[in-house]
Amino acid sequence: MFDIAVIEDPAAAEASLDPMRARLLAALAEPASATMLAARVGLPRQKVNYHLRALEQHGLIELVEERRKGNVTERVMQATAASYVISPTALAAVRPNPSDAPDRLSARWLLALAARLVQDVGALITGADRAKKPVATFAIDATVRFASASDRAAFADALASTVGALISRYHDDTAPGGREHRVVLALHPSVNPAAGNKSEEP
């Protein structure tokens, strides 16, 4: 089981968004049979089996073992990941394109960048899993509390300048065998889960 998996197929995304199937996916963080799940979710075993077949068809769950009970073979299933992210690839016709309106101060452009990040990293993970190779990634996740809006603006300017200097220092268009890497840095107000989606604004 992976910690996280990216759903790229539209049909798989649709299957995962069904409330009952999402509930079954969560329950299958640990292996269970249709009989066990039926007792947990309060559905007849036949209906649970119907949902499990759909989830298995789209690769969201997998067979762990088969147990023989009398004349019945019980299939024990488990989710293929502990959590899932739906890639914008699943909505190819309407996925955002950050190249359309590049604006460093736009929250919607930041969202478009984040969507592209999910899409790109999802594709890398899928390819790496097939090749059974790791993906070279690096991320920074930090929180900074600004005393004022002007401090925030100064920080953003200094960050842009510093990152630009680093890129200029290490970027090499002529390096034989070199490989391009995308650099994405984001700054946004923190979201306080206890207060819904409200954020503090200096």
N, C-alpha and C positions, 0 to 999 in steps of 0.2 A: 504494500500500500504506500502510495506517495503522500507526502504532507499536503501537497496542493497539485491540482491538475487543471489544465486549460481546455475548455470546451470550444472547439472551432466549428463543429458541424451543426448547422441550423436545427436539424431534427433532434440531435442530442440535447441541444439547448432547450428546445421545446419540451422534451421529456423531463429534463431536470427541473423545469419551472412549474410543472404540475405540483400543486400543494401536497398531495398524498405521496407522490413519488419522491419529492424533496424530503418528506418526513421519513420515508423508508431508507433513503440514502443516508440520512443522519443516523438512523438506527443501525445501519449496516457498517458503522465504524468498527463494530465487532461482528464476527461471523454469526449468522443466524439462518434458520430455515424459514420457509413460508409459514409453517405452523407456529413457530415462536413469534414471528412478526405479527401474525394475525391476532394473537393474544395481546400484543402491545398496542396495536393501533386500532383494535376494535372492528376489524373487517373480516369477512369470511375468507378462508384460506384460498379459495378459488380466485377471488378478486385480488388478493395479495400476489398470487402467482401471475396473474395477468400483468400487474404493474412491474413485477420483477423481470418478466420476459422482455418488456419494453426497455427497461434499464440495462439489462444484459445485452440486448441487441445493439445498443449504442455505446457499449464499452464502459458504462458507468459503474457496473458491478461485475464480479467474476466468480466463478465456481471455486470454492475452497476444497470441498470434499463431498462425497456421496455416502450416505449412511443407509444401510438396508434395515427396514423395520417391517418384519413379516413379509407381506407381498408388495410392500411399497418401498420405493427408493426415495429417500429424502435428500434434497439438494441443499447444501449449506453454502450460502453466498456471503460475499463481503464487498464493500465499496472499493473501487480502485484507488480512491484518494480520500483523505480526511476532509478535504474541502475543495471547492471548485470555483473557477473564475470563467465567465463567459467572454470569449474573445470578440472584439468587434468584427472579426472575420465572419462570425455567424450572422451578422447583419450587413453583409458586404455592400448591398445597394445603398445603404444609408449610413455607413460608418463615417465618422468625422475624418477630415483631411486637414491636419495642422498646417499644411503648406498654403491653404486657401487664404488665411488671414493671420499671418504671423504678428503677434502683438504681445510683447513680454508682460504687459500690464493687464491682459485680458484673462479673466477667470475661465472663460469658455475655451480660449486657446490652450490654457493649462490643462483643461479637461480633454481636449483633443490630443494633446501630447501624451497624457496618461493613457488614453485609449490606444494610441499607437504603440506605447511601451508594452502594454498588455499583449497586443497583437504580435509584435516583434519577438518578445521574449517567449510567448507561447509557441510561436513557430520554431524558435531555436530549441526549446525544450522537446518538442515533438520530434524534430530531426535528430537531436542528441540521443533521445531514448531509442530511436530506431537503430542508430549507429552504436549504441551502448557506449557513448562517450560523455564526459562532463561538459558543461557550458561554462566558459570563463566569464564571470560577472563580478561586479563590485557595486555596492550601494552604501550610501550614508543616510542615516535616519536620525535626526536630532531636533531638539526644540530650543528656540531662542525667544526670550521675552523682551520686547522692545519698550523703552520708556516713552517713546513718542513715534508718531507717524514719520517725522523727519529722520529719526534714527533708523527706522525700517527702510526708508528710501536710500539712505547713505549705505546701509548694509547691502542692499541689492546692487547698488552701483559698484561697491568694493568687490562683491562676489563676482559680478560680471567681468570686471577688470582683471581680477586674479585668475579666473577660469580662462578668459581670453588669452592671457599671457602664457598659461600652461599649455593651452592648445597650440599656440604659435611655436612654443618651445619644442613640443614633441611631434607635431604633425609633419609627416614626410611624404610628399606626393611621389617621390621617386624611389622609395625603399623597395628593393626586390623582395617579393614574397610578403610584403606588408599587407595588413588587413585593416579595413576601416572599422572603427567602433563609434557608436553614437553616444554622446554625452547629454544627459538630461538632468538638470537641477531644477528643483521647484521650491517656491516659498509661498506659503499660504497661512492664514490664521488657523490656529488649532481648533479642532472640533471637540466640544465637551459632550461625551455621550450622555452624561447625567442631565444635560440641559437640552436634549434633543439634538438638533443640528445648528444650534446657536453657537456663535464663536465670539471670543473677546476681540474687540477692535481698539487699538491704542488711539 
